[in-house]
Amino acid sequence: MKSEQGKPYIQSPFGINLLISIVTICFLLLFLITPMLIIFGEAFGSGIKIWWANIIDEETLSAIKLTMIVAAIAVPLNTVFGIVASWAIAKFDFYGRSVLITLIDLPFAISPVVSGLVYILVFGLHGWIGAWFAKYDIQIIFAVPGIVLVTMFVTFPYVARELIPLMTEQGTDEEQAALTLGAGGWQCFWRITLPNIKWGLMYGIILCNARAMGEFGAVSVVSGHIRGETNTLPLQVEILYNEYNLTAAFSVASLLAGLGLLTLIIKSFTEWLSNKEIY
């Protein structure tokens, strides 16, 4: 039997296959499906009207709005950065290339809480440049700009990390041929590079957006937890849970869970379109 790529599957004894399948199903039931069922069960356990009343609460609506605003700013900026960084790393050989790759991976290695503390050290009132911003009545920490900055920091590797291997594998032959025929740099990018990376780019944007909307640690540090102003959806869930308002907490959590499921659906659809185009 062969896979879609034409490569043969690894054959193993029936007993091993059955054991692996059982372990996988049990793992998914325990760590994925059961928690999701609990979230939606608790959220809708008191009825759809109670769920809706918790969703349209003024503070929850403010958290939804802020979450969308932060994602709408962070994701496009990280998309531009990811494309530019990937283009530079995959298409050119320059001094400091390996350092740039390491820096891109930095948010994966640093705890989001630590990154939030670093931003307080830099942009806080008593930080390195926070006093300068305060002089001009510009507040970064405990305000929306700080939330956007830390969200950008923890999410900027996603697009780049999807595109770098893809661009590297594609090489530079097509671009070099286009340049030889008289095409300019922008023409090469728009007509050759971008069409070749569109599915990887879309996949990276989906992951970046999911992380931006669900980020908790770094945002919690720099937000100040100001009700109705600096609370995103994850922070709103924490506040409601700490107040023992479990129904409201699970109602808001169901929104995040729904966004996660929507992300998986879009991701799967993107992969299906990509495979359909290739094969």
C-alpha positions as CSV (number, residue, x, y, z in Angstrom):
1,M,0.0,0.0,0.0
2,K,1.3,3.5,-0.9
3,S,0.7,6.9,0.5
4,E,-0.6,9.9,-1.5
5,Q,3.1,10.8,-2.3
6,G,3.6,7.3,-3.8
7,K,5.8,6.1,-1.0
8,P,5.0,2.7,0.6
9,Y,3.6,2.6,4.1
10,I,5.6,0.8,6.8
11,Q,4.1,-2.6,7.4
12,S,3.9,-3.8,11.0
13,P,2.1,-6.7,12.8
14,F,-1.6,-6.3,13.3
15,G,-1.2,-6.5,17.1
16,I,1.2,-3.6,17.1
17,N,-1.1,-1.5,14.9
18,L,-4.0,-2.2,17.2
19,L,-2.0,-1.3,20.3
20,I,-0.8,2.0,18.8
21,S,-4.4,2.8,17.7
22,I,-5.8,2.1,21.2
23,V,-3.1,4.2,22.9
24,T,-3.6,7.1,20.4
25,I,-7.4,7.1,20.8
26,C,-7.1,6.9,24.6
27,F,-4.6,9.8,24.6
28,L,-6.9,11.9,22.4
29,L,-9.9,11.2,24.6
30,L,-8.1,12.0,27.8
31,F,-6.2,15.1,26.8
32,L,-8.2,16.6,23.9
33,I,-11.8,15.5,23.4
34,T,-12.8,15.2,27.1
35,P,-11.6,18.7,28.1
36,M,-13.4,20.1,25.1
37,L,-16.6,18.4,26.0
38,I,-16.3,19.6,29.5
39,I,-15.8,23.2,28.4
40,F,-18.8,23.2,26.1
41,G,-20.9,21.2,28.6
42,E,-20.2,23.6,31.4
43,A,-20.7,26.6,29.1
44,F,-24.2,25.5,27.9
45,G,-25.2,23.5,30.9
46,S,-27.4,26.4,32.2
47,G,-29.0,27.0,28.9
48,I,-28.2,29.0,25.8
49,K,-29.7,32.2,27.3
50,I,-27.4,32.2,30.2
51,W,-24.5,31.5,27.9
52,W,-25.5,34.4,25.7
53,A,-25.9,36.7,28.7
54,N,-22.4,35.9,29.8
55,I,-21.0,36.6,26.3
56,I,-22.7,40.0,25.9
57,D,-21.5,41.1,29.3
58,E,-19.9,44.5,28.9
59,E,-16.5,43.4,30.2
60,T,-16.5,40.3,28.0
61,L,-17.4,42.3,24.9
62,S,-14.5,44.6,25.7
63,A,-12.2,41.6,26.0
64,I,-13.4,40.2,22.7
65,K,-12.9,43.6,21.0
66,L,-9.4,44.0,22.5
67,T,-8.4,40.4,21.5
68,M,-9.5,41.1,17.9
69,I,-7.7,44.5,17.8
70,V,-4.4,43.0,19.1
71,A,-4.6,40.1,16.6
72,A,-5.5,42.5,13.7
73,I,-2.3,44.5,14.5
74,A,0.1,41.8,15.4
75,V,-0.7,39.2,12.7
76,P,-0.2,41.5,9.6
77,L,3.0,43.0,11.0
78,N,4.4,39.5,11.8
79,T,3.3,38.3,8.3
80,V,5.4,41.1,6.7
81,F,8.3,40.3,9.0
82,G,8.1,36.6,8.3
83,I,8.1,37.1,4.5
84,V,11.0,39.5,4.6
85,A,13.1,37.4,7.0
86,S,12.4,34.2,5.1
87,W,13.2,35.9,1.8
88,A,16.5,37.1,3.2
89,I,17.5,33.9,4.9
90,A,16.5,31.5,2.1
91,K,17.5,33.5,-1.0
92,F,20.7,35.3,0.1
93,D,23.9,34.3,1.9
94,F,25.1,37.1,4.2
95,Y,27.1,37.6,7.3
96,G,25.0,37.0,10.5
97,R,22.5,34.8,8.8
98,S,22.7,32.1,11.5
99,V,22.3,34.7,14.2
100,L,19.1,35.9,12.5
101,I,17.8,32.4,12.5
102,T,18.6,32.0,16.2
103,L,16.9,35.3,17.0
104,I,13.8,34.2,15.2
105,D,13.6,31.1,17.4
106,L,14.1,33.1,20.6
107,P,10.4,33.4,21.6
108,F,10.2,29.6,21.4
109,A,12.9,29.3,24.0
110,I,11.9,32.1,26.4
111,S,8.9,31.8,28.7
112,P,6.1,34.3,27.8
113,V,6.1,35.5,31.4
114,V,9.8,36.3,31.2
115,S,9.3,38.2,27.9
116,G,6.5,40.2,29.6
117,L,8.9,41.1,32.4
118,V,11.5,42.2,30.0
119,Y,9.1,44.5,28.3
120,I,8.2,46.0,31.7
121,L,11.9,46.5,32.3
122,V,12.2,48.4,29.0
123,F,8.9,50.2,28.7
124,G,7.8,50.5,32.3
125,L,7.7,53.9,34.1
126,H,11.0,53.2,35.6
127,G,12.4,51.2,32.7
128,W,15.1,52.0,30.2
129,I,13.0,54.2,27.9
130,G,9.7,54.1,29.7
131,A,10.4,57.5,31.4
132,W,10.9,59.1,27.9
133,F,7.4,57.8,26.8
134,A,5.9,59.0,30.1
135,K,7.3,62.5,29.5
136,Y,5.2,62.7,26.3
137,D,2.2,61.1,28.1
138,I,2.5,57.9,26.1
139,Q,1.7,54.8,28.1
140,I,3.0,51.4,26.9
141,I,2.8,49.1,29.9
142,F,-0.6,48.5,31.4
143,A,-2.1,49.7,28.1
144,V,-3.0,48.4,24.6
145,P,0.5,49.2,23.1
146,G,2.2,46.9,25.6
147,I,-0.2,44.1,24.9
148,V,0.4,44.4,21.1
149,L,4.2,44.5,21.6
150,V,4.4,41.3,23.7
151,T,1.9,39.5,21.4
152,M,4.0,40.4,18.4
153,F,7.1,39.1,20.3
154,V,5.6,35.7,21.1
155,T,4.1,35.2,17.7
156,F,6.6,36.5,15.2
157,P,8.4,33.2,14.6
158,Y,5.3,31.4,13.3
159,V,5.2,32.8,9.7
160,A,8.9,32.8,9.3
161,R,9.4,29.3,10.5
162,E,6.8,28.0,8.0
163,L,8.4,29.9,5.1
164,I,12.1,29.4,5.7
165,P,12.2,25.7,5.0
166,L,9.8,26.1,2.1
167,M,11.8,28.9,0.4
168,T,15.1,27.1,1.1
169,E,13.8,23.9,-0.6
170,Q,12.6,25.9,-3.6
171,G,16.0,27.5,-4.2
172,T,16.6,30.5,-6.4
173,D,16.6,29.0,-9.9
174,E,13.2,30.4,-10.9
175,E,14.1,33.9,-9.6
176,Q,17.5,33.8,-11.3
177,A,15.9,32.8,-14.6
178,A,13.4,35.7,-14.3
179,L,16.1,38.2,-13.5
180,T,18.1,37.0,-16.5
181,L,15.0,37.6,-18.7
182,G,14.8,41.2,-17.4
183,A,12.3,40.9,-14.6
184,G,12.7,43.3,-11.6
185,G,12.9,42.3,-7.9
186,W,9.3,43.1,-7.2
187,Q,8.1,41.2,-10.3
188,C,10.1,38.1,-9.1
189,F,8.5,38.4,-5.7
190,W,4.9,38.9,-6.8
191,R,4.9,36.5,-9.8
192,I,7.2,33.7,-8.7
193,T,8.1,33.7,-5.0
194,L,4.7,34.6,-3.5
195,P,2.6,32.1,-5.6
196,N,5.1,29.3,-4.7
197,I,4.8,30.0,-0.9
198,K,1.1,31.0,-0.7
199,W,0.0,27.8,1.1
200,G,2.8,27.9,3.6
201,L,2.2,31.5,4.1
202,M,-1.5,31.0,4.8
203,Y,-0.7,28.1,7.2
204,G,1.8,30.3,9.1
205,I,-0.8,33.2,9.3
206,I,-3.4,30.8,10.7
207,L,-1.0,29.6,13.5
208,C,0.1,33.1,14.2
209,N,-3.4,34.3,14.6
210,A,-4.4,31.4,16.8
211,R,-1.5,32.1,19.2
212,A,-2.1,35.8,19.2
213,M,-5.7,35.4,20.3
214,G,-4.9,32.8,22.9
215,E,-1.7,34.3,24.4
216,F,-1.9,34.5,28.2
217,G,1.4,34.7,30.0
218,A,3.1,37.7,28.4
219,V,-0.2,39.6,28.1
220,S,-1.0,38.9,31.8
221,V,2.3,40.5,32.9
222,V,2.0,43.8,30.9
223,S,-1.8,44.3,30.9
224,G,-2.4,45.3,34.5
225,H,-5.7,43.4,34.4
226,I,-7.7,46.6,34.1
227,R,-11.3,45.6,33.7
228,G,-12.9,46.7,30.5
229,E,-9.6,48.1,29.2
230,T,-6.7,45.7,29.1
231,N,-8.2,42.3,29.6
232,T,-8.2,40.0,26.6
233,L,-10.3,36.8,26.4
234,P,-7.8,34.5,28.2
235,L,-7.4,37.1,31.0
236,Q,-11.2,37.5,31.2
237,V,-11.5,33.7,31.7
238,E,-9.0,33.8,34.5
239,I,-10.7,36.7,36.3
240,L,-14.2,35.0,36.1
241,Y,-12.7,31.7,37.3
242,N,-10.9,33.4,40.2
243,E,-14.2,35.0,41.2
244,Y,-15.9,31.5,41.2
245,N,-18.2,32.6,38.4
246,L,-17.6,29.2,36.7
247,T,-20.5,29.4,34.3
248,A,-19.4,32.7,32.9
249,A,-15.7,31.5,32.8
250,F,-16.6,28.4,30.8
251,S,-18.9,30.5,28.5
252,V,-16.0,32.8,27.6
253,A,-13.6,29.8,27.4
254,S,-16.0,28.2,24.9
255,L,-15.4,31.2,22.6
256,L,-11.6,30.5,22.8
257,A,-12.2,26.8,22.3
258,G,-14.5,27.5,19.3
259,L,-11.8,29.7,17.8
260,G,-9.3,26.9,18.3
261,L,-11.7,24.4,16.5
262,L,-12.2,27.0,13.7
263,T,-8.4,27.3,13.4
264,L,-8.1,23.5,13.0
265,I,-10.9,23.5,10.3
266,I,-9.2,26.3,8.3
267,K,-5.8,24.6,8.7
268,S,-7.2,21.3,7.5
269,F,-9.0,23.0,4.6
270,T,-5.8,24.8,3.6
271,E,-3.8,21.6,3.7
272,W,-6.5,19.9,1.5
273,L,-6.4,22.7,-1.0
274,S,-2.6,22.6,-1.1
275,N,-2.5,18.8,-1.6
276,K,-5.2,19.1,-4.3
277,E,-3.2,21.7,-6.2
278,I,0.0,19.6,-5.9
279,Y,-1.4,16.2,-6.7
